Amino acid sequence: MKGSLLIAAAIVLQAGCSSPSDSGALDPRPDCTAEARAGIALTTVDSVSGQPIATAGIVSAQDGTYLEKAVGLPPRYFMAYERKGTYAVTVQIDGFQPWRMTNVVVPSDRCHVNTVTVTARLVR
């Protein structure tokens, strides 16, 4: 009886480690790293010159009702840490027209999200 309980507990623990959580992030596993990876890495550049835009702005990603503002320093922003999904990404920087990209798909493997690199080419 005691052995059966241990086996049942091991099966439940193993099943819990292999399923996605409600947030879409994968549960931690002993063989995965503890780092948090960004799902989206965005760079802002001027559409004419191609030069990075050093002015800070409002950068966000939305997946359904989930909305996240980016972290980072211009021109690099990071969002959707360990959260797979399909995002609409928006950028608003003074002196430039608003920018938006839809259907940015952030996939994941069994441990982490796979970072998607996006370049926002902004028009003055």
N, C-alpha and C positions, 0 to 999 in steps of 0.2 A: 504494500500500500504506500509506504513512504517513498519507495523508488518510483512508483507511478506518478506521485505528486511532483517529484523533482523533474521527471521527464515532461509532464504537462506544463510546468512552470517554464522550462527551457523552451518549449515550443511557443508559448505565448510571448516570451521575451524576444525570441528570434523573429516572430511575425511582426511584433511591434517595431523592431528596428528596420524592417524592410519596407514599411509603408510610408507614404507621404503624410505629413501632418496636415491639419485643417488649413494652415496658412499657405500650403503649396510647397513649403520647404521640406527637404528630406530629413528624417530623424537622424541623430548622430549615430555613427557606427564605430566600433573599435578600430577598424582599419582605415578610417577616413581622417583627414586632417581637421584640426579644430578651427582653422581660419574661416572667416566669412568672406565670400566672394561676391563682387558686384555682378548683377545680371546685365546691367547696361553701363558701358563706359562711353561717355559722349564728349566730343571735342567741338568747340565753336570756332568757326573760321569765317572770314570775310569772303563773300562769294566772288568778288572781283579780284582781290589781291591774293587770296588763298592764305593770308596771314592769320595766325591765331588771334582771337578777340580777347583782350585782357580785361575788358570791362565785365563786372559781375552782373548777372541777371537772374531771372526766375526760370528755373529749369525743373520740369516735373515729368513724371511717368504715371499713367493711369491704366489700370487693368480692371474693367468693370467698375465697381464702386470703390476699389482700392486706389488711393491717390498718394503719391510720395513725392516730396520735394528732394532735389538732388543735394548731395554733399560734395564738397571739393572747392577748389579755387580755379577761377577762370584761367585758361580756357578748358580745363578738364573737370568733368562732373561725373559722379557715380551714383547709381540708383539700383533698386530692386535687389538688395543684398539677400542672397539665398532664397529668392522667390521667383520661381518659374511662372510664365504667363505670356499673354499677348498684350502688348502695351501700346498706348498712344503717347508719344513723347512730344513735349512742347518746350519752346525756348522763347523768352521775352527779354530783350536787352535794349536799353535806351539807344536810339539812333538807328535801329534796325527794324525791319518788318518782322512781325511774329512768325515763328517757324513751327511746323508740326509734321510729324511722321507717324503714320498709323501702321498697325500690324507688325510691330517690332516683337518678334517671337524670341523669348528667352527659354531655351531648353535646359534640361538638367541631366546629369548622369546619376549614378547611384549614390554619390556623396555630395556633390555641389551643383550649382547652376553653371552653365557654360556662358561665360561673358560674351556679350554681343557688343561690337564696336560700332558706334554711330558717329558720323561727322555731320554737324549742322552747318550748312553753308548759308549764312545769313545775308540778306539783301538790304542795302541802305535805303 
